[in-house]
Amino acid sequence: MVKEDSTYIKKGDRVWTPIVVAKDMVAWFKPQGKILEPCNGIGNISNLIPDCLTCEITEGTDFLEWTEKVDWIITNPPYSIFSKIIKHGLTVSDNSVWLLPTWKMFSGYGLMLKVKEHGGIKHMRHYGTGTKLGWSPLANSISAVHIQRDYTGDISQSYFNWQSETNKD
């Protein structure tokens, strides 16, 4: 199967979700039912979700070959192929949450059309910059973007409170 020296994995793709952000994503979005973490990495998100299904390319499970339907996807995808990962995720899930530089979600018209065909962006949870998350020197805004099948409403937004002891708004 695919290993780290594969053309799938580029420099900068292996960026772990900070535990505080993973906890907040799970608490904020509250995924239920059959849940998949398609880019599991070291498990910072999946370890918080009982019975979470996982894929990890470096362990021989390629999400792009996944066909089983799930209720939720929640992940921090590799940025070099994020669009391909998200488009595939829309074919197998009703709800999906993608942690990525905010601008990437809006950087390609083809991706935006796929999101529109699926439903829409329901919510964006903002976490500050990549530097704030320890992904130095990534100074881009980082957000968790919730896409929901058949959603046609406005996009709501919230901001993670780094100063709060409980880290809740």
Secondary structure, DSSP 8 states (H G I E B T S, - for coil): ---TTSTT--TT------HHHHHHHHHHH---SSEEETT-TT-TTGGGSTT-EE-BGGGTB-GGG----EEEEEE---GGGHHHHHHHHHHHEEEEEEEEEHHHHTS-HHHHHHHHHHEEEEEEEEEEETTTTT-TT--SEEEEEEEEET--S--EEEE--SSSSS---
